[in-house]
Amino acid sequence: MRNSNTRRLFLRSIAAASAVGAAGVGIGSGQSDDGTDADSEGAESLVATVAVAPEGDLAFEPDSVEIPLGGRVEWEFEDDGHNVSTYDVASDAVSIPAGAEPFASYAEDDEDEDLEPDDLDHDAVIEEGETFAHTFTVAGEYAYVCTRHEPEMAGTVTVHPCVDETVAVAPDGDLTFDPETLEVGLGDTVEWEFEDDGHNVSTYDVASDAVSIPDGAEPFASYNEYDVDPEDLDHDAVLEEGETFAQTFTVAGEYEYVCTRHEPEMAGTVEVSDEPDAEVIAGPDGAWRFEPETVRVTAGDVVRWEFDSAGHNATSHPGAADETSNPEGADWFATYEGDDHFSVVEEGTTFDHRFVVPGTYEYVCTPHLPTMAGEVVVEPCPTDDEDSDST
């Protein structure tokens, strides 16, 4: 990530714990399984612990926690007959941010099953003494319940983004965004800080003719945190003074946005470059190596592999080789889809992967083991104090 002095993160109600793994978005990425390495080297992250039904009470304790992007929550069941769920087919009281996948203590990954939400037993419970953990790779607020004991048993997890740049909305009451034009890198996150009531941020073309987004990008708005159909949205909905809205940009290009209540005066542009945060050359001059072998980045950063010669791949898939590992809770990544671990790419190919959860990934080129191996070390988002120290 760029401009580390602009990144801000508010951490409260979090206990220090073991290293947490990384997850990202890329070709052939997938959920981690028992093959992940919980003790990978790299930056330690933070884990929040929630007691389920402490002393038999119908409650989560605490019922609200806040963690950084890539953080992890562990629910400890202190009584029988309870669960944790964010599936909307099980409860009307749950919600998850746009782009996030629902999770539940009764829907952990199973290689032998690919169950749809309607096929799950949403009344299934966890026994006393057991635990359930989830790693959060999408920022926003998650409202969850125990399906057996709602509305009494309900809780929230707030996941704070790693912020690269900020935009002031209506500073000093002026009908403007400051700055109006912002340049960021691929995978960067922009946060809009609302300094006055009655404003919003939108790129929905059903709300304004003045907006535009690059091909392949999804529209966003400060009033659509939960993937609601555009036609069903209230495009005049606003945020209050002191609130914030954040958006991560994973598609390069120019984004033109407005405040639907005050256009054309309130309009802005975010220009997203195609430059990654780090680059790795695979097979430089035909050599069987990654250059550099070790890359260090921050949560939310994008790493790009450029294949300088043919016949190579890059994978951290746990089934590809004994030498691969992904931190606990991480998604593996690969330049190929499926289980053909010897599938290779052509010379000149590039592969991008966005790393979200802190930890160390050990990856390989399967056709050229053990010579061709590398690692990506992902540091957690800096805290407010760390940002202050860097200025």
Beta strands, then each sheet from edge to edge (+ up, - down):
strand 1: 15-16
strand 2: 24-25
strand 3: 30-31
strand 4: 46-52
strand 5: 60-61
strand 6: 64-68
strand 7: 72-77
strand 8: 131-135
strand 9: 140-145
strand 10: 154-160
strand 11: 165-169
strand 12: 177-178
strand 13: 181-184
strand 14: 189-194
strand 15: 244-248
strand 16: 253-258
strand 17: 267-272
strand 18: 278-282
strand 19: 290-291
strand 20: 294-298
strand 21: 302-307
strand 22: 331-332
strand 23: 350-355
strand 24: 359-364
strand 25: 373-379
sheet 1: 1+ 4- 5+
sheet 2: 1+ 4- 7- 8+
sheet 3: 2+ 23- 21+ 18+ 19-
sheet 4: 3+ 22-
sheet 5: 6+ 10+ 9-
sheet 6: 12+ 11- 14- 15+
sheet 7: 13+ 17+ 16-
sheet 8: 20+ 25+ 24-
end
